[in-house]
Amino acid sequence: MLKSVLSVVVGVIAASIIILAVELIGHSIYPPRAELDPTDPASIAMIPLSAQIAVVIAWFSGAFGGGIVASRIANRWAPPAWVVAATILLLAGSTMLQIPHPAWMVIGAVAATGLGGWLSVKLTKAYYGRPYPFASKPGN
C-alpha cells in the first residue's frame, strides 16, 4: 500500500517536472508577448496555434512520463499510472479555470492525459490484478 502511494507521489512529481521542461521549451520557441493578459480571452486567442499545441503536448508528456515512473515503482501495477494521469488532468483543468482556453484545448487535455496514461500502461506492460507486496508480475 505504501509503495503504491509513494509511486503516485513520485509519478506526479516526475510528471510536473516533465510538463515544466516541455512548457519551457515551448516558451523558448514561442515567447509570450509582453502585452499578453492571461485573463482576457481575446488576448489568449491571439497566441499562435503551435504554442497552444505545445501546451497540450506538455500535458501528454507529463501523463505519459509520470505514468511510466509510477508504474515502474509499483512493480508494473497499472492503477498508479492512471492516478497520475488523472491528477495531471485535474491540474490541467485547474489551469483552464484560471486562464481561459479554447474549447479544443479542453478536449485536448482529456485526450492527451488519457492517451498518455494508456500508453504508459501499455509500454510498461502493467497489469490490473491485485498488487503483490514483494513480487513483480509473474514471468519476470
LINRA-V861900 format. One record per helix or strand of 3 or more residues. SS is the DSSP state (H for helix, E for strand). FROM is the first residue (numbers start at 1). LEN is the number of residues. If there is no record, write none. Layout:
ss->SS from->FROM len->LEN
ss->SS from->FROM len->LEN
This chain:
ss->H from->2 len->28
ss->H from->41 len->5
ss->H from->49 len->25
ss->H from->78 len->21
ss->H from->103 len->22
